[in-house]
Amino acid sequence: MMKVLQINVCLHIGGTGMIMEGIGQQVLNAGGESVIAYSRNLIATGPRSASRLIRIGSPFDFYRHVVLSRLFDGQGLYSRRATLDFLKEVDAFQPDIIHLHNIHGYYLHYPTLFDYIQRHHIPVVWTLHDCWPFTGRCAYFDAVGCNQWQQGCESCPQKSHYPATLFWDRSQRNYRLKKACFTALDHVTFVPVSDWLGDLLSHSFLKDQPKRVIHNGIDIDRFRPMPDSQADLRAKYGVGGKKVVLGVASTWEPRKGLDDFLKLATKLPDEVRIILLGLTEQQMKSLPANILGLRRTSNYEELLGLYTLSHVFCNPTYEDNFPTTNLEALACGTPVITYRTGGSVEAIDAETGLVVEKGDIAGLYEAVMTVLEQPKERFSAKCRARAVAKWNKEDRFKEYLDLYNEIHEESHHT
């Protein structure tokens, strides 16, 4: 019976939290034991995990880590006591495999964690949800066109970006320490969630480590077309018979393309309405009349209805790995337009969406109008079929289980 420990900054929330929960369920279904370790759960109420849970650190540990990181540029280099306390729990569980997700997020002292893993010779699977593991500090570098991560970071051009630092720039030290820690493991398999990130990995200091691309997936039974709710939703949001361009983000930070939606809105005809989901109250105050802003919703029925009533899902993201919003739109039968960013383009093909160069507002407008000029029915069945065939989360989680079994068998033959 295989025992798997997963570690991630968050529980239940965001793509990484849901992926971790799904993998844990697969382990349990196969007769194994699953433990999930996390730092934060921002959902006060909701479903409990099927896996056994371990919380790493306290709110005080988290905020202390944040303050010290802002002052001294040491993301992942504090919370040592919290990490040592957590490792006592790991000792008691004695996992066969440790599966890392996001180990950044102000909650772990990663040198202590990696020293423990190396001393105990525990095989590691590490899913890469961003670029942080092979840079001196940042999670993404596309927007500023920085390639220092290929040789060794210094003079970081993104000091004010996550993980922000107010004074010191220790990106060179951070880069060297990560390289020393992350390349020292005897048994590690890196799992980038897009081909794009897999290619970046091949040019980083992790290029000689084993890797296997496993794309993200979604619940295709939950994310499905909801045609029966369309009339009510159109009336509720006052869009009537207008054609709808939808944008969705958990946080509309600059890299998600909010400014580009504002520019696009000036070009669209009167019969088109943009709906943006996930905005703050402050962001909604400055929207033009042809953009309807909505706060983030936990109502899945409404989310599915918005995906379904939209004629096109637009994702003008400047930095991304493999956004699941693209997959959700496809599963609801809605074509996707995305900037040529990271792995975002991997979600679609020529029959289910269009790709536009980053920042090309004229190209974005042309792509939107190209889709809107055709009946949505031309795309719907093909979008749904692609989501079912390629992005079913159960298929993707099964790939992790297969990887676990391979590693487990190999470790018992050496």
C-alpha positions as CSV (number, residue, x, y, z in Angstrom):
1,M,0.0,0.0,0.0
2,M,1.6,3.2,-1.2
3,K,1.8,6.2,1.1
4,V,1.9,9.6,-0.6
5,L,2.5,13.0,1.0
6,Q,1.6,16.1,-1.0
7,I,2.8,19.6,0.0
8,N,1.3,22.9,-1.3
9,V,0.9,26.4,-0.1
10,C,-2.9,26.3,-0.2
11,L,-5.8,23.8,0.4
12,H,-9.0,23.6,-1.7
13,I,-8.4,27.0,-3.3
14,G,-7.0,27.7,-6.8
15,G,-5.9,25.3,-9.4
16,T,-3.1,23.8,-7.3
17,G,-5.3,23.1,-4.3
18,M,-7.9,21.3,-6.4
19,I,-5.3,19.3,-8.3
20,M,-3.7,18.2,-5.0
21,E,-7.1,17.1,-3.7
22,G,-7.9,15.2,-6.8
23,I,-4.6,13.4,-6.8
24,G,-5.1,12.4,-3.2
25,Q,-8.5,11.0,-4.0
26,Q,-6.9,8.8,-6.7
27,V,-4.3,7.5,-4.2
28,L,-7.1,6.6,-1.8
29,N,-9.2,5.0,-4.6
30,A,-6.2,2.8,-5.4
31,G,-5.9,1.6,-1.8
32,G,-3.1,3.9,-0.7
33,E,-2.7,6.4,2.1
34,S,-2.8,10.1,1.3
35,V,-1.7,13.0,3.4
36,I,-1.9,16.6,2.3
37,A,0.3,19.3,4.0
38,Y,-0.6,23.0,3.5
39,S,-0.2,26.5,4.9
40,R,-3.5,28.3,4.1
41,N,-7.1,27.5,3.5
42,L,-9.0,30.6,2.6
43,I,-12.4,28.8,2.5
44,A,-13.9,29.1,6.0
45,T,-16.5,26.5,5.3
46,G,-16.7,23.8,2.6
47,P,-15.9,20.2,1.9
48,R,-13.3,18.5,4.0
49,S,-10.5,16.8,2.3
50,A,-10.7,13.0,1.8
51,S,-7.0,12.9,2.7
52,R,-5.5,13.4,6.1
53,L,-4.4,17.0,6.6
54,I,-1.4,18.6,8.2
55,R,-1.2,22.4,8.5
56,I,2.3,23.8,8.3
57,G,3.0,26.7,10.6
58,S,0.6,29.3,12.1
59,P,-0.7,32.6,10.8
60,F,2.0,34.3,12.9
61,D,4.7,32.2,11.1
62,F,3.2,33.2,7.7
63,Y,3.2,36.9,8.4
64,R,6.6,36.8,9.9
65,H,7.9,35.1,6.8
66,V,6.2,37.7,4.6
67,V,7.8,40.6,6.5
68,L,11.3,39.1,6.5
69,S,11.0,38.3,2.8
70,R,10.0,41.8,2.0
71,L,12.9,43.2,4.0
72,F,15.7,40.7,3.1
73,D,14.5,39.0,-0.2
74,G,14.4,35.5,1.3
75,Q,11.3,33.8,0.1
76,G,11.4,30.2,1.3
77,L,14.3,30.9,3.7
78,Y,12.3,31.5,6.9
79,S,9.8,29.4,8.9
80,R,12.5,27.0,9.9
81,R,10.8,26.1,13.2
82,A,7.5,25.5,11.5
83,T,9.3,23.3,9.0
84,L,11.0,21.2,11.7
85,D,7.7,20.8,13.5
86,F,6.1,19.6,10.2
87,L,8.9,17.1,9.6
88,K,8.1,15.4,12.9
89,E,4.7,14.6,11.3
90,V,6.5,13.4,8.2
91,D,8.6,11.1,10.3
92,A,5.4,9.6,11.8
93,F,3.8,9.1,8.4
94,Q,6.9,7.7,6.6
95,P,5.8,8.4,3.0
96,D,6.9,6.3,0.1
97,I,6.7,9.4,-2.2
98,I,6.7,13.2,-1.4
99,H,4.8,15.2,-4.1
100,L,5.7,18.9,-4.1
101,H,3.5,21.5,-5.6
102,N,4.1,25.2,-4.8
103,I,6.7,25.3,-2.0
104,H,6.9,29.1,-2.2
105,G,4.3,31.2,-0.5
106,Y,5.9,32.2,2.8
107,Y,5.5,29.0,4.8
108,L,8.5,26.7,4.4
109,H,12.2,26.7,5.0
110,Y,13.1,24.7,1.8
111,P,16.8,24.0,2.7
112,T,15.6,22.2,5.8
113,L,12.9,20.3,3.8
114,F,15.4,19.2,1.1
115,D,18.0,18.2,3.6
116,Y,15.5,15.9,5.2
117,I,14.4,14.4,1.9
118,Q,18.0,13.7,0.9
119,R,18.9,12.2,4.2
120,H,15.9,9.8,4.1
121,H,16.2,9.0,0.4
122,I,12.5,9.7,-0.3
123,P,11.6,9.8,-4.0
124,V,10.1,13.2,-5.0
125,V,7.6,14.2,-7.7
126,W,7.5,17.9,-8.1
127,T,4.7,19.5,-10.2
128,L,5.9,22.9,-11.5
129,H,2.9,25.3,-11.6
130,D,5.2,28.3,-12.4
131,C,8.9,29.2,-12.9
132,W,9.9,29.9,-9.3
133,P,11.9,26.7,-8.8
134,F,14.6,27.7,-11.3
135,T,14.8,31.5,-11.0
136,G,16.5,33.8,-8.4
137,R,13.2,35.0,-7.2
138,C,10.3,35.5,-9.6
139,A,7.5,33.2,-10.6
140,Y,7.3,34.5,-14.2
141,F,9.6,36.6,-16.3
142,D,7.8,36.8,-19.7
143,A,6.4,40.2,-19.3
144,V,9.9,41.8,-18.8
145,G,11.7,39.5,-21.3
146,C,14.3,38.5,-18.7
147,N,16.5,35.5,-19.5
148,Q,18.9,35.7,-16.6
149,W,17.5,32.5,-15.1
150,Q,19.4,30.6,-17.8
151,Q,22.8,31.5,-16.5
152,G,22.4,33.1,-13.0
153,C,20.1,35.8,-11.7
154,E,21.2,39.2,-10.5
155,S,19.8,42.8,-10.5
156,C,16.3,41.5,-10.7
157,P,14.0,43.8,-12.9
158,Q,10.9,42.6,-10.9
159,K,11.8,43.5,-7.3
160,S,8.3,44.9,-6.7
161,H,6.6,41.8,-8.1
162,Y,5.8,38.6,-6.2
163,P,7.7,37.8,-4.1
164,A,8.3,41.5,-3.6
165,T,11.3,42.8,-1.8
166,L,11.5,46.4,-0.6
167,F,15.2,46.9,-0.2
168,W,17.6,44.0,-0.8
169,D,18.0,42.2,-4.1
170,R,19.4,38.8,-3.3
171,S,18.4,37.1,-6.5
172,Q,21.9,35.9,-7.2
173,R,22.2,34.3,-3.8
174,N,18.7,32.8,-4.1
175,Y,19.5,31.4,-7.5
176,R,22.7,29.6,-6.3
177,L,21.0,28.2,-3.2
178,K,18.0,26.9,-5.2
179,K,20.4,25.3,-7.7
180,A,22.4,23.6,-4.9
181,C,19.2,22.3,-3.1
182,F,17.1,21.3,-6.0
183,T,19.8,19.5,-8.0
184,A,21.0,17.5,-5.0
185,L,18.1,15.1,-4.7
186,D,18.8,11.5,-5.7
187,H,15.3,10.6,-6.8
188,V,13.2,13.4,-8.2
189,T,10.9,13.7,-11.2
190,F,9.8,17.2,-12.3
191,V,6.3,17.5,-13.8
192,P,5.8,20.7,-15.8
193,V,2.1,21.2,-16.5
194,S,2.6,22.5,-20.0
195,D,5.0,21.8,-22.9
196,W,6.1,25.4,-22.8
197,L,7.3,25.0,-19.2
198,G,8.9,21.7,-20.0
199,D,10.9,23.5,-22.7
200,L,12.0,26.2,-20.2
201,L,13.0,23.5,-17.8
202,S,15.4,22.2,-20.5
203,H,17.2,25.5,-20.5
204,S,17.4,25.9,-16.8
205,F,19.8,24.4,-14.1
206,L,17.3,21.6,-13.8
207,K,17.8,20.5,-17.4
208,D,19.5,17.2,-16.5
209,Q,16.8,16.1,-14.1
210,P,14.1,13.6,-15.1
211,K,10.8,15.3,-16.3
212,R,7.4,14.3,-17.5
213,V,4.8,16.8,-18.8
214,I,1.3,16.2,-17.3
215,H,-1.2,18.9,-18.3
216,N,-3.8,20.2,-15.9
217,G,-7.3,18.8,-16.1
218,I,-10.8,19.8,-15.1
219,D,-14.0,18.2,-13.9
220,I,-15.7,17.7,-17.3
221,D,-18.9,16.5,-15.6
222,R,-19.1,19.7,-13.6
223,F,-18.0,22.0,-16.4
224,R,-20.6,21.4,-19.1
225,P,-22.9,23.5,-21.2
226,M,-25.9,24.9,-19.3
227,P,-28.3,26.1,-22.0
228,D,-31.4,26.1,-19.8
229,S,-30.1,29.0,-17.7
230,Q,-29.4,31.3,-20.5
231,A,-32.6,33.4,-20.6
232,D,-32.6,34.0,-16.9
233,L,-28.9,35.0,-16.8
234,R,-29.3,37.3,-19.8
235,A,-32.1,39.0,-18.1
236,K,-30.3,39.2,-14.8
237,Y,-27.3,40.9,-16.3
238,G,-29.1,43.0,-18.8
239,V,-27.3,41.7,-21.9
240,G,-30.5,40.7,-23.8
241,G,-29.7,39.4,-27.2
242,K,-26.2,40.9,-27.3
243,K,-23.1,38.8,-28.1
244,V,-21.0,38.3,-25.1
245,V,-17.2,38.2,-24.8
246,L,-16.2,36.7,-21.4
247,G,-13.1,37.2,-19.3
248,V,-12.4,35.3,-16.0
249,A,-9.6,35.6,-13.5
250,S,-9.3,34.9,-9.8
251,T,-7.4,38.2,-9.5
252,W,-7.2,40.8,-12.2
253,E,-3.6,41.7,-11.8
254,P,-1.9,43.6,-14.7
255,R,-0.5,40.4,-16.2
256,K,-4.1,39.1,-16.8
257,G,-4.8,41.8,-19.4
258,L,-7.5,44.0,-17.8
259,D,-6.1,47.1,-19.6
260,D,-6.3,45.2,-22.9
261,F,-10.0,44.5,-22.3
262,L,-10.5,48.2,-21.7
263,K,-8.8,49.0,-25.0
264,L,-10.8,46.3,-26.8
265,A,-14.0,47.7,-25.5
266,T,-13.5,51.0,-27.4
267,K,-13.4,49.1,-30.7
268,L,-16.4,46.7,-30.3
269,P,-19.8,47.5,-31.9
270,D,-22.9,48.2,-29.8
271,E,-24.3,44.7,-30.2
272,V,-21.3,43.2,-28.2
273,R,-21.0,43.2,-24.4
274,I,-17.9,42.3,-22.4
275,I,-18.4,40.5,-19.1
276,L,-15.4,40.3,-16.7
277,L,-15.7,38.0,-13.7
278,G,-13.4,38.3,-10.7
279,L,-13.0,42.1,-10.4
280,T,-12.8,44.1,-7.2
281,E,-15.2,46.8,-6.3
282,Q,-12.6,49.4,-7.1
283,Q,-11.9,47.9,-10.5
284,M,-15.6,47.9,-11.3
285,K,-15.9,51.6,-10.7
286,S,-13.8,52.6,-13.7
287,L,-15.4,50.3,-16.4
288,P,-16.9,51.7,-19.6
289,A,-20.6,51.1,-20.3
290,N,-20.1,48.1,-22.5
291,I,-18.2,46.1,-19.9
292,L,-20.1,44.5,-17.1
293,G,-17.9,43.8,-14.1
294,L,-18.7,41.0,-11.6
295,R,-17.1,39.9,-8.4
296,R,-15.6,36.4,-8.1
297,T,-18.3,33.9,-7.5
298,S,-18.4,30.5,-5.7
299,N,-21.7,29.7,-7.5
300,Y,-20.7,27.0,-10.0
301,E,-24.2,27.1,-11.7
302,E,-23.8,30.8,-12.4
303,L,-20.2,30.3,-13.6
304,L,-21.2,27.6,-16.0
305,G,-24.1,29.7,-17.2
306,L,-21.7,32.6,-18.0
307,Y,-19.3,30.3,-19.8
308,T,-22.3,28.9,-21.8
309,L,-24.0,32.2,-22.8
310,S,-20.8,33.7,-24.0
311,H,-20.0,33.6,-27.7
312,V,-16.2,33.6,-27.0
313,F,-13.9,33.4,-24.0
314,C,-11.0,35.9,-24.2
315,N,-7.8,35.4,-22.3
316,P,-5.3,38.2,-23.0
317,T,-2.8,37.0,-20.4
318,Y,0.8,38.2,-20.5
319,E,2.2,35.5,-18.2
320,D,0.7,32.1,-17.6
321,N,1.6,28.5,-17.5
322,F,-1.5,26.5,-18.4
323,P,-4.6,28.4,-17.3
324,T,-7.6,26.2,-16.5
325,T,-10.1,28.9,-17.4
326,N,-9.4,28.1,-21.0
327,L,-10.3,24.4,-20.3
328,E,-13.4,25.4,-18.5
329,A,-14.7,27.5,-21.4
330,L,-14.0,24.7,-23.9
331,A,-15.9,22.2,-21.7
332,C,-18.9,24.6,-21.7
333,G,-18.7,24.7,-25.5
334,T,-17.2,28.1,-25.8
335,P,-14.2,28.9,-28.2
336,V,-11.1,30.5,-26.7
337,I,-9.0,33.5,-27.9
338,T,-5.7,33.7,-26.1
339,Y,-2.4,35.7,-26.4
340,R,0.6,33.6,-27.4
341,T,1.6,33.2,-23.8
342,G,3.2,30.3,-22.0
343,G,1.2,27.1,-22.3
344,S,-2.1,29.0,-22.8
345,V,-2.1,28.2,-26.5
346,E,-1.8,24.5,-25.8
347,A,-5.5,24.3,-24.7
348,I,-6.9,25.0,-28.2
349,D,-6.5,24.0,-31.8
350,A,-7.5,25.6,-35.1
351,E,-11.1,24.5,-34.7
352,T,-11.6,25.6,-31.1
353,G,-9.9,29.0,-30.9
354,L,-7.5,31.6,-32.1
355,V,-4.1,32.9,-31.0
356,V,-3.1,36.5,-31.0
357,E,0.3,38.0,-30.3
358,K,0.7,39.6,-26.9
359,G,-0.4,43.3,-26.7
360,D,-1.8,43.3,-30.3
361,I,-5.2,45.0,-29.6
362,A,-6.0,45.3,-33.3
363,G,-5.3,41.6,-33.7
364,L,-7.4,40.8,-30.6
365,Y,-10.3,42.8,-32.0
366,E,-10.1,41.0,-35.4
367,A,-10.0,37.6,-33.7
368,V,-13.0,38.4,-31.5
369,M,-15.0,39.7,-34.5
370,T,-14.0,36.6,-36.6
371,V,-15.5,34.4,-34.0
372,L,-18.6,36.6,-33.3
373,E,-19.4,36.7,-37.0
374,Q,-20.0,32.9,-37.0
375,P,-22.8,31.0,-35.2
376,K,-21.6,29.7,-31.9
377,E,-22.9,26.2,-32.9
378,R,-20.0,26.0,-35.4
379,F,-17.6,25.7,-32.4
380,S,-19.6,24.3,-29.5
381,A,-19.5,20.6,-30.2
382,K,-15.8,20.6,-31.1
383,C,-14.9,22.7,-28.0
384,R,-16.7,20.2,-25.8
385,A,-15.2,17.2,-27.5
386,R,-11.7,18.5,-27.2
387,A,-12.2,19.2,-23.4
388,V,-13.6,15.7,-22.9
389,A,-10.8,14.0,-24.9
390,K,-7.8,15.9,-23.6
391,W,-8.6,17.7,-20.4
392,N,-10.5,15.3,-18.2
393,K,-8.9,15.6,-14.8
394,E,-9.4,12.0,-14.0
395,D,-7.2,11.0,-16.9
396,R,-4.5,13.5,-15.8
397,F,-4.7,12.3,-12.2
398,K,-4.3,8.7,-13.4
399,E,-1.0,9.8,-15.1
400,Y,0.2,10.8,-11.6
401,L,-0.8,7.5,-10.2
402,D,1.0,5.7,-13.0
403,L,4.1,7.8,-12.3
404,Y,3.9,7.0,-8.6
405,N,3.7,3.3,-9.3
406,E,6.7,3.4,-11.7
407,I,8.8,5.3,-9.0
408,H,7.6,2.9,-6.3
409,E,8.5,-0.2,-8.2
410,E,11.9,1.2,-9.2
411,S,12.7,2.2,-5.6
412,H,12.0,-1.4,-4.5
413,H,14.2,-2.9,-7.1
414,T,17.3,-0.8,-6.2
